[in-house]
Amino acid sequence: MKLSWARARGLLGAVALAVTISLVPAAASAQPAAAPTATTTSASTTYTTSKGWNNWSCKPSAKHPRAVVLVHGTLGNSVDNWLGLAPYLVRRDYCVFSLDYGQLPGVPFFHGLGPVEQSAGQLSAFVDRVLAATGTRKVDIVGHSQGGMMPRHYLKFLGGADKVNALVGIAPSNHGSDVHGLTRLLKLFPGAEKAIGGLAPALSDQIAGSPFLTRLNEGGGTVPGVRYTVIATRYDQVVTPYRTQFLNEPGVRNVLLQDLCPLNISEHLAIALLDRMTWQETANALDPATARRTTCLS
């Protein structure tokens, strides 16, 4: 079947738009009415919030001896992605920090768009800052979507394994996404993925089968010494198929919310921003010794 250039261009544009929309994390969903205030002094500094996270004087307790670093997803930022989970962890006496990464020039608020490999370098610098401030040897990392996958590059290639105790991925793009098969259409248009990557490199990096993901997963998706947890929902409309989020390797705890509660209908956005079952499973992963059973009423 022959396509006219106009029709082909329109189809390519639709696919690119679908890829972009599909990789939007919780930051793009509606915010609760009582959003915390936030301030920042420069583009390179992180937010401080009225809810108690990014408190650089916080010292981890004997009960929770490591700080928690929250890593937002594509088009997210250090506040909006964590309006639910960050206060949840702070109330449980964790020292909680979140960063902005993957910024593009001239694009405020919506981050996680730069090359994933460079974003991992930003995470590395941020973890070092947290370790210096808290006086601890290791942190725990919790990430959503790209933020659950990108730290694996830090762990595998940038020396992060020596500084991280646990990685909790919430709906992570561990093996990329085919966006319900839409990304296959890109193969009809030579150079399409490169064009998308030119606009926002993180998008092309997260297409299933991308060179970045091939290298990341080659030889195994985990590194020794780090405890891995993946939390997913079967209703994820972004990172698809949803089972590609799992790391099927020894020692990894893969959690499907619907196995814990068939009534849970959270999708890719709600799983991090609103879902209390996810928050409970995150707390269980951070402190297995005091883990409690997660139910529909968590």
C-alpha positions as CSV (number, residue, x, y, z in Angstrom):
1,M,0.0,0.0,0.0
2,K,1.4,3.4,-1.0
3,L,1.1,6.3,1.3
4,S,1.1,9.9,0.1
5,W,3.6,12.1,1.8
6,A,0.9,14.2,3.4
7,R,-0.8,11.1,4.8
8,A,2.5,9.6,5.9
9,R,3.5,12.8,7.6
10,G,0.2,13.0,9.4
11,L,0.5,9.4,10.6
12,L,4.0,9.9,11.8
13,G,2.9,13.0,13.7
14,A,0.1,11.0,15.3
15,V,2.5,8.3,16.4
16,A,5.0,10.8,17.8
17,L,2.2,12.5,19.7
18,A,1.0,9.2,21.1
19,V,4.5,8.3,22.3
20,T,4.9,11.7,23.9
21,I,1.5,11.6,25.7
22,S,2.0,8.0,26.7
23,L,5.2,8.7,28.6
24,V,3.7,11.5,30.7
25,P,3.9,10.5,34.4
26,A,1.9,11.6,37.4
27,A,3.0,15.2,37.2
28,A,0.6,15.7,34.4
29,S,-2.4,14.5,36.3
30,A,-4.6,16.8,38.4
31,Q,-3.0,17.9,41.6
32,P,-4.8,17.7,45.0
33,A,-6.3,21.0,46.1
34,A,-4.0,21.3,49.1
35,A,-0.7,21.2,47.2
36,P,2.4,22.2,49.2
37,T,4.2,25.4,48.5
38,A,7.6,25.1,46.8
39,T,10.6,27.4,46.4
40,T,13.8,27.2,44.4
41,T,16.7,29.6,44.1
42,S,18.1,28.4,40.8
43,A,17.5,26.0,38.0
44,S,20.0,23.6,39.5
45,T,18.7,23.5,43.0
46,T,15.9,21.3,44.3
47,Y,12.6,22.3,45.8
48,T,11.9,22.7,49.5
49,T,8.4,21.9,50.5
50,S,6.1,22.6,53.4
51,K,5.4,18.9,53.8
52,G,8.9,18.2,55.2
53,W,10.8,16.6,52.3
54,N,14.0,18.0,50.9
55,N,14.9,19.0,54.4
56,W,18.7,19.1,54.2
57,S,19.1,19.1,58.0
58,C,17.2,15.8,58.3
59,K,19.3,13.0,59.9
60,P,18.1,9.4,59.4
61,S,17.0,7.6,62.6
62,A,18.0,4.3,63.9
63,K,14.6,3.0,62.8
64,H,15.2,4.2,59.2
65,P,18.9,4.6,58.8
66,R,18.9,5.6,55.1
67,A,17.5,8.6,53.3
68,V,15.0,8.0,50.5
69,V,15.6,9.6,47.1
70,L,12.5,10.0,44.9
71,V,13.0,10.0,41.1
72,H,10.2,11.5,39.0
73,G,9.1,10.2,35.6
74,T,9.1,11.7,32.1
75,L,7.6,15.2,32.0
76,G,7.5,15.2,35.8
77,N,9.3,17.2,38.5
78,S,10.6,16.9,42.0
79,V,7.3,18.1,43.6
80,D,4.3,17.2,41.5
81,N,5.2,13.5,41.1
82,W,5.4,13.0,44.9
83,L,2.6,15.0,46.4
84,G,1.2,11.8,47.9
85,L,4.1,9.5,48.5
86,A,6.7,12.0,49.9
87,P,4.5,13.2,52.8
88,Y,3.5,9.5,53.4
89,L,7.1,8.6,54.0
90,V,7.9,11.7,55.9
91,R,5.1,10.8,58.4
92,R,6.8,7.5,58.9
93,D,10.0,9.2,59.9
94,Y,12.0,8.9,56.7
95,C,14.4,11.6,55.5
96,V,13.0,12.1,52.0
97,F,14.7,13.9,49.1
98,S,13.6,14.5,45.4
99,L,15.5,15.9,42.5
100,D,14.8,17.4,39.1
101,Y,16.6,15.8,36.2
102,G,16.6,15.7,32.4
103,Q,15.8,19.4,31.9
104,L,15.7,20.8,28.4
105,P,16.5,24.5,27.7
106,G,13.5,26.7,27.8
107,V,11.2,24.0,29.2
108,P,10.2,24.8,32.8
109,F,8.5,22.4,35.2
110,F,8.3,19.4,32.8
111,H,11.6,17.5,33.1
112,G,12.9,14.0,32.5
113,L,13.2,14.7,28.8
114,G,17.0,14.7,28.3
115,P,19.1,11.6,27.4
116,V,18.5,9.0,30.1
117,E,22.3,8.3,30.4
118,Q,22.9,12.0,31.2
119,S,20.0,12.0,33.7
120,A,21.6,9.1,35.5
121,G,24.7,11.3,35.9
122,Q,22.5,14.0,37.5
123,L,21.1,11.3,39.9
124,S,24.6,10.3,40.8
125,A,25.5,13.9,41.8
126,F,22.3,14.2,43.8
127,V,22.8,11.0,45.7
128,D,26.3,12.2,46.6
129,R,24.8,15.4,47.9
130,V,22.3,13.5,50.0
131,L,24.9,11.2,51.4
132,A,27.1,14.2,52.4
133,A,24.2,16.0,54.0
134,T,22.9,13.0,56.0
135,G,26.3,11.5,56.9
136,T,25.2,8.0,55.7
137,R,26.8,5.5,53.4
138,K,23.8,4.4,51.3
139,V,20.4,5.6,50.2
140,D,17.2,3.9,49.0
141,I,15.8,5.0,45.7
142,V,12.1,5.1,44.7
143,G,11.3,6.0,41.1
144,H,8.2,6.2,38.9
145,S,8.1,5.3,35.2
146,Q,11.4,6.5,33.7
147,G,12.5,7.3,37.3
148,G,12.2,3.6,38.1
149,M,14.3,2.5,35.2
150,M,16.9,5.3,34.9
151,P,18.6,4.6,38.3
152,R,19.5,1.1,36.9
153,H,22.0,2.9,34.6
154,Y,23.4,4.6,37.6
155,L,23.7,1.3,39.5
156,K,25.2,-0.6,36.6
157,F,27.5,1.9,34.9
158,L,28.2,4.8,37.3
159,G,29.2,3.1,40.5
160,G,25.8,3.5,42.2
161,A,25.7,0.0,43.5
162,D,28.0,0.9,46.3
163,K,25.8,3.8,47.4
164,V,22.3,2.3,47.1
165,N,20.6,-0.3,49.3
166,A,17.3,-0.7,47.5
167,L,15.6,0.4,44.3
168,V,11.8,0.5,44.2
169,G,10.4,0.9,40.7
170,I,6.8,2.1,40.4
171,A,5.5,1.3,36.9
172,P,9.1,1.5,35.6
173,S,9.9,1.4,31.9
174,N,12.5,-1.3,32.5
175,H,12.2,-2.7,29.0
176,G,10.6,0.3,27.4
177,S,7.2,0.5,25.9
178,D,5.5,-0.3,22.6
179,V,2.6,2.0,23.5
180,H,0.1,-0.7,22.7
181,G,1.9,-1.4,19.4
182,L,2.0,2.2,18.2
183,T,5.8,2.4,18.2
184,R,5.9,-0.3,15.6
185,L,4.5,2.2,13.1
186,L,7.7,4.2,13.5
187,K,9.5,1.5,11.5
188,L,7.5,2.6,8.5
189,F,9.3,5.9,8.5
190,P,13.1,5.8,8.5
191,G,14.5,8.3,10.8
192,A,11.3,8.7,12.8
193,E,12.8,7.6,16.1
194,K,15.8,9.8,15.6
195,A,13.5,12.7,14.9
196,I,11.6,12.0,18.2
197,G,14.9,11.7,20.0
198,G,15.9,15.1,18.6
199,L,12.9,16.7,20.3
200,A,13.1,14.8,23.6
201,P,15.9,12.1,23.8
202,A,14.3,10.3,26.8
203,L,11.3,9.4,24.6
204,S,13.3,7.5,22.0
205,D,15.4,6.0,24.8
206,Q,12.3,4.4,26.2
207,I,10.9,2.9,23.1
208,A,11.1,-0.9,23.4
209,G,14.2,-2.2,21.8
210,S,16.1,1.1,21.8
211,P,19.9,1.0,21.8
212,F,19.9,2.5,25.3
213,L,17.6,-0.2,26.7
214,T,19.4,-3.0,24.9
215,R,22.7,-2.0,26.6
216,L,21.0,-1.5,29.9
217,N,19.5,-5.0,30.0
218,E,22.3,-6.8,28.3
219,G,23.8,-9.3,30.7
220,G,21.1,-9.0,33.2
221,G,19.0,-6.2,34.7
222,T,20.2,-6.2,38.2
223,V,23.5,-5.8,40.1
224,P,24.7,-7.6,43.2
225,G,24.2,-5.9,46.6
226,V,21.0,-4.0,45.7
227,R,17.5,-5.1,46.7
228,Y,15.0,-4.6,43.8
229,T,11.2,-4.2,44.0
230,V,8.9,-3.6,41.0
231,I,5.3,-2.5,41.6
232,A,3.0,-2.6,38.5
233,T,-0.7,-2.4,37.5
234,R,-2.3,-4.4,34.8
235,Y,-4.2,-1.2,33.8
236,D,-1.0,0.6,32.9
237,Q,-1.7,2.4,29.6
238,V,1.8,3.8,29.2
239,V,4.4,1.2,29.8
240,T,3.0,-1.6,27.8
241,P,2.8,-4.6,27.9
242,Y,2.7,-4.1,31.7
243,R,4.6,-7.3,32.4
244,T,7.7,-5.8,30.6
245,Q,8.1,-3.6,33.7
246,F,9.1,-6.7,35.8
247,L,12.7,-7.7,36.3
248,N,12.6,-11.5,36.1
249,E,15.8,-12.3,37.9
250,P,16.6,-14.0,41.2
251,G,16.0,-11.9,44.3
252,V,13.6,-9.3,42.6
253,R,10.2,-8.8,44.2
254,N,7.7,-8.2,41.4
255,V,4.3,-7.0,42.7
256,L,1.2,-6.7,40.6
257,L,-1.4,-4.7,42.5
258,Q,-4.3,-6.7,41.2
259,D,-2.8,-9.9,42.8
260,L,-3.1,-8.1,46.1
261,C,-6.5,-6.6,45.4
262,P,-8.5,-7.4,42.2
263,L,-10.6,-4.2,42.8
264,N,-7.6,-1.9,42.3
265,I,-8.0,0.0,39.1
266,S,-5.0,2.4,39.3
267,E,-3.3,3.1,36.0
268,H,0.1,4.6,35.1
269,L,-0.6,8.0,36.7
270,A,-2.5,7.1,39.7
271,I,-0.2,4.3,40.8
272,A,2.4,6.7,42.1
273,L,0.3,9.8,42.9
274,L,-2.8,8.4,44.6
275,D,-2.6,4.7,45.3
276,R,-2.2,3.8,49.0
277,M,-1.5,0.2,48.2
278,T,1.5,1.3,46.2
279,W,2.6,3.5,49.1
280,Q,2.3,0.6,51.5
281,E,4.2,-1.8,49.2
282,T,6.9,0.9,48.9
283,A,7.2,1.1,52.7
284,N,7.4,-2.7,52.9
285,A,10.2,-2.7,50.4
286,L,12.1,0.0,52.3
287,D,11.8,-1.8,55.6
288,P,11.1,-5.5,55.0
289,A,11.6,-6.2,58.7
290,T,8.3,-4.4,59.6
291,A,6.4,-5.1,56.4
292,R,2.7,-5.7,56.8
293,R,0.2,-7.3,54.4
294,T,-1.1,-5.0,51.8
295,T,-4.8,-5.2,51.1
296,C,-7.6,-3.3,49.4
297,L,-7.9,-1.3,52.5
298,S,-4.3,-0.3,52.9
